[in-house]
Amino acid sequence: MRNVIEPGKKRKSINFLDSIVYSEVKDLNGNPMKLEMSVMLQNGNSEMRFAAGIVDEEDKTPKPCIVWVPGGGYRGCDKNLMVAEMAFLADRGYVVASIYYRSSAEGHMPDQIIDVKTAIRFLRAHAAEYEIDPNRIGIIGRSAGGHLASLAGMNVDDFHGSEWASESDEVQACVDMFGPVDIPWLLKFEESLYKADPANYRWENVAASHGGAVMGGEYNEDMIERSKKVSPPYLISDKMCPMMIMHGDIDKLVPVDVSEDFYQKIIDAGQGDKADLYILHNAGHGTKDFFQDSVKELIADFFDRNLKNK
């Protein structure tokens, strides 16, 4: 059957740029590492340009940018594994940058947040190249990435690193998806699990848990005190950006209490007008509930309010 349709040209094409080196660091053994990001952006139809020499109309105006920070228990992250779930933001006109950061086997805190902030500065330094408005950068992360996104969202004057030093690493909006933002709380939670049933505890000891591994060293009061310095609930101030917090109410890995307590501490610090908490009923840790269209719409609207309507 022959059909003729006219779909129009309303939706813009999305280009995907991969293997962009944003930082050169060393791992725990002193070995050099290159940290990479990928970028999605609306930039015309490159295939049409390359194959046919046809130049379609492009929008070169600077666009707000959103940094996607993947999860993975700090054990390692694949920057592109779930980046397709962020295409809805590229469709809304955002430049989306997905980053790899050092794992707990490659670096201990604060290395991970230094990597995230370096990526933000890199994007500002290369704003013209990627059509980014450097004054409108947001961040979103899931699980361990949610913790790092929230930590960046506190906009504390710390964890800067040395690369792209002339650029700011502040962000203007943040979405935290079930992040273990309170590392001291999580370490004590792991300790309670270990003491309750050491024979069946998931890890060899608390120091080997996700939180312990990313902090590095023995599990003791020193680790707990060090972990406070990289935990957003202990860093709340008027410098923090607007924040959306999302958590499932049956999360067994990072209990919803973590986000409930974080939200309450934001209110207690007088910053309640900057935060919204969404509890996803019957959602677990990283379950598909978080990427339903209704949730994506909430996220996109949040970023629109804070990055486009400014």
C-alpha positions, -999 to 999 in steps of 0.1 A, spaced: 0 0 0 14 33 -10 10 61 15 18 98 15 22 116 48 33 150 58 47 148 94 61 183 94 93 195 109 84 205 144 107 182 163 144 189 159 171 163 154 193 154 183 231 149 178 251 126 201 288 135 207 308 109 226 343 104 241 348 141 250 377 143 275 370 168 302 396 160 328 430 142 332 435 128 367 453 100 385 438 69 402 446 57 437 478 40 423 490 71 406 480 59 371 469 86 347 432 86 337 412 105 312 376 113 323 351 115 295 316 128 289 290 126 261 268 154 249 233 154 234 221 186 217 197 198 191 219 209 163 202 204 130 205 172 109 242 165 106 236 133 86 218 154 60 247 179 59 274 152 56 256 129 31 238 154 9 255 187 15 222 202 25 222 227 53 190 228 73 181 257 95 199 255 128 193 272 161 227 284 173 214 304 203 229 294 236 208 268 254 206 258 291 226 227 299 219 198 322 246 175 336 236 138 340 254 120 368 249 82 366 247 59 396 264 26 404 272 26 441 304 46 434 318 13 421 318 26 385 294 41 361 287 38 324 280 73 313 259 62 283 240 32 298 209 52 307 216 84 288 188 76 264 164 82 293 176 118 292 167 124 256 134 140 268 154 169 281 173 173 248 139 173 231 129 202 254 159 222 241 185 214 267 221 204 261 226 172 281 261 162 292 265 127 307 298 122 327 320 94 339 336 101 373 362 81 393 349 49 410 357 41 446 384 18 433 400 47 414 395 75 440 382 83 474 361 112 484 363 141 476 377 129 442 342 121 428 327 155 435 359 171 422 353 153 390 317 164 388 326 201 394 354 198 369 329 187 343 307 217 350 337 241 346 347 223 314 312 229 300 314 266 308 348 268 293 335 252 261 301 268 262 304 283 227 314 250 212 284 232 226 259 261 223 255 263 261 244 293 281 270 293 309 246 311 332 220 283 331 234 249 341 215 223 360 224 188 372 205 156 377 217 122 391 204 89 403 216 69 433 253 77 439 249 102 411 220 118 430 243 123 460 269 139 438 244 160 420 230 172 453 265 179 466 272 201 436 238 217 441 249 230 476 273 253 457 299 253 485 332 270 478 351 237 479 361 206 458 373 227 429 402 209 414 427 227 392 414 223 357 394 251 340 400 271 372 388 304 358 352 290 354 325 287 380 313 253 391 280 265 405 247 251 392 213 268 390 190 237 395 193 201 408 173 169 407 183 142 432 168 108 424 171 85 454 206 96 463 224 84 494 230 120 503 237 114 540 268 92 541 270 92 579 234 80 581 241 53 556 273 41 573 254 37 606 226 20 588 251 -5 573 266 -10 608 232 -19 622 227 -45 594 262 -59 600 256 -62 638 222 -78 633 234 -106 611 272 -105 604 272 -140 588 248 -129 561 259 -93 557 264 -84 521 300 -70 526 330 -82 545 325 -53 568 311 -17 569 343 -3 554 336 -25 523 301 -11 518 294 14 491 297 43 515 327 29 532 345 21 500 341 56 485 353 72 517 383 49 520 400 37 552 387 19 583 352 24 595 354 45 626 345 79 639 370 96 617 353 81 586 320 94 599 333 129 604 350 129 570 318 118 554 299 147 568 321 171 548 308 155 515 271 150 526 246 177 515 225 176 547 255 191 565 262 217 539 229 235 535 230 273 531 215 301 511 240 293 483 221 261 475 202 260 442 166 250 437 163 213 442 138 185 434 142 154 455 126 121 444 126 88 463 106 55 463 88 46 495 99 9 493 136 15 486 156 -12 504 191 1 495 187 37 503 157 41 527 133 69 519 141 83 553 174 97 539 155 120 515 128 128 540 154 139 565 173 159 539 142 177 529 134 185 565 169 199 571 165 222 541 133 235 556 149 239 591 177 258 575 152 284 561 156 272 525 123 254 522 112 276 493 141 261 472 131 224 477 104 200 466 101 164 477 83 138 456 77 104 472 70 77 445 45 52 460 55 16 455 88 25 439 121 9 449 157 18 442 160 28 406 129 10 395 112 20 362 87 42 381 113 70 379 113 72 341 76 72 334 64 100 312 46 117 342 78 118 362 98 131 332 73 158 328 77 169 364 115 169 360 114 189 327 89 214 342 112 219 372 142 226 350 121 249 328 110 270 358 146 274 370 167 274 339 144 288 311 122 313 329 151 333 345 
